[in-house]
Amino acid sequence: MTATRPPLAIRPAGRLLVRAWAWLHGNLFATWYHALLSLVTLWAVGRGLVAVLEWALHRGQWQAVAGNLLLLLVGRYPREELWRVWLAVAVLAGLGVASGIAWGRVGRGSRWQLPVAAGWFVLVPAVLAVLHGAGGTQAWGGFLLTLILALAGITLSFPLGVLLALGRASHLPLVRALAIAYIEGVRGTPLMVVLFFAMTALPLVLPPSVRPDLVLRAAAGLVLFTAAYVAEAVRGGLQGVPRGQIEAARALGLTGTQAMLLIVLPQALRAVIPAIVGQFISLFKDTSLVAVWGLLELVGVAQSVLSNPAFLGRHVEVYAFVGGMYWLFCYGMSYASRRLERRLGLGER
């Protein structure tokens, strides 16, 4: 009887190579035509990446960006009051980290999601108050203004959109009719028109003693516009919850309001995370439209920099920086959304 030789132990580096080759074979080189298509694609992407890096590192002239970096980031904000900006950035970064930790533990018993969500509604107004203390909103500009408009739009349009969706699903005819009229009216109007009415007509419907400045009017227009689209996304989630969920909740003794808030709405919001985050990404990019009214957010400041004769012809470098800033934050929101979806098990059975 011959003794069998024990299998050779594979070192961790060897196991990594085996897994890497298995992934490459399964995803890129499974068949000859997959391999051919993968090689052609990799060659084209590689050539493009080399060309972009060669331009960025050798031929690109970044003096317009380097010499105006602070202007692009904070606009005309008083330089002696920049501590307010750094404090606001620190608070928002802390909120972002806390949100990532809290919502990253979804499904594992963490109870911090609600306090962190409430922290956004409490601390974002506090941050705006700190920034407002240095000359008011007329001092806001650059990427700072872009970020403020996006944060205000996201923070306020989400609860307003949820309320509109609940109103559209209400059994009260008047509430349902008003919600439908608002949602369909806004969704049938371009954002530029909504911003125009916010800039010009908003002061007419407010008391004479209340005269919001251009930044607040622009934020109001973005909130009102985005809320209508969030409402439709949430309504789709509400329709996707099986009717049996409501009947089971009522059988357990819950009222209609309790069943909606505790059973139906959480499932609806869970299902429409991609749609809502996609709308927030669109809102972040749509903040550039306020430059039409003389608000120098990131794109507006970039255009003012390019109007300087010393930087004529540097459009590619300046707009590459602007596009990179937009991409960084939009991709961050998309990445966080995908992480949350995986934690919640969306798309899994």
C-alpha positions, 0 to 999 in steps of 0.5 A: 500500500503506497502512501499518498503525498500530501498536497503542497501548501500554496503560499499567500502570494501564490493564492493571490495569483491564482485568484487574479488569474481566475478573475482575468480568465472569467471576466476578460479572457473566457473565449477567444473573442472575449480576449480579442475585445479585451485586448483591443479595449485595454490598448485603446484605454492605455493609449488614451490614458498615456496621452492624457497624462503626457498632456497633464504632466508636460504640456499643460500649463496650470498657472491659471489654476495654481495662481487662483486656487483659493479664489476657485475654492472660496471665491471672494470670502474674506481672507481674514475669516477663512477660519470659518470655512475650515471649521465648516469643512471640518464639521461637514467632514466629520458628519460624512465620516460619522454617516459612513460608519453609522450607515455602514453598519446597517443590518448589524444592529447599529442604532446610530443612523437616526442620530447621524441623520438628525445631525445633518439637519441640525449641524448644516444650518449651524455651519451656514450660520457660521459662514454667514457671519463674515459679510453675509452670503454676498461673500460666498463664491467658488466651490464653497457656494457650489457646496452650500447650494448642493447641501441646502438642496439635498438636506431640504428637498429630501423631506419635502419630497417625501411629504409630497409623495405621501400627499400624493398617496393620501386618501384626502382629495384636497391634499392629493390634488395639491400634491399632484398639481405641484409635482406635475407643475414643477416636473413640466417646467425647466429648472432655469424657469423655476430658478427665474421665478425663485429669483424674481417672484419669490420676494413678491409672495413674502412679507415686505420685511422679508427680502432674501438675497440671491443665494437664498433664492437660488437655494429655494429654487433648487429645493423646490425643483428637486423635491418634485423629482424626489417625490416621484421616486418615493412614490414609485417605491411606495407603489412597489411595497406589497399591499399585504404589508399594509394589511399585516400591519393593520392586523397587528393593530397599527393605524394607517399612519403608523403602518405608513411611517413604520412599515411602508415608507422604510421599505419604499425608501430602501428600494429607491436609493439609486434614484434619489442619489441620482437626483442629488447628483444632478442637483449638485451639477445643476448648481452651475446654472446660478451663474446666469444670475451673477452668482460666482460659484465654481463655474462662474469663478472659472469663467472670471479667471479665464476673462483675465488676459494673463490666462487667455487660452487656458480653458482646457486646464481650468475646466479640467480642474472644474470637471475634476472637482465635480467628478470627485464629489459626484463619484463620492455620492455614487460610491456611498450609495453603492456601499449602502445598497450592498449593506441593505442587500438590494438586488439580492434574494 
